[in-house]
Amino acid sequence: MKKHLTTPFTENIIEDLRAGDEVLISGIIYTGRDAAHKRLSLLIAENRPLPVDLDSQVLYYTGPTPPRPGKAIGSAGPTTSSRMDRYTPDLIRTSHLRGIIGKGNRSHEVIQSFIDYGCVYFTAIGGAGALLSKSITAAEIVCYGDLGAEAIYKLTVRDFPAIVTIDCRGGNLYVR
């Protein structure tokens, strides 16, 4: 049975999730990829505020394509998460991010930051960007618009499908 979750995530929501849980996420999620992460990382290193409040939020590693007429967004499939691993621990620690959606395994340091700071890693199905975009009802660029598809978007989602792949206790579907 799929769990229905609504953002922002409380600590209790995160603690109740286990690796292997199938979820449907509704509410607001933010996007971010390599270039945006690099900029956020520079702000963190300079002890400056982030341009978007990620406290208790979910970050989706995607670079959406432009929308077709009458649609909120184009294809929005997950990006390989390991490319963000060098930035992720500091971002989770600093922003109090509660969830990340992507694809592929994560480094030991990232997994440890999930445990230390109460964050969950969700996997979305790669290659299904057009299908996943059907769960996105609104999209707007909130910062770094000059990055195009790698800008940070605020997405409104309804029943966005994902699987808890690494939970806040370190339970990990990639490790058997």
Summary of the structure (lengths in Angstrom):
residues: 176
radius of gyration: 14.8
end to end distance: 22.3
largest distance: 44.8
contacts: 579
relative contact order: 0.24
helix: 30%
strand: 30%
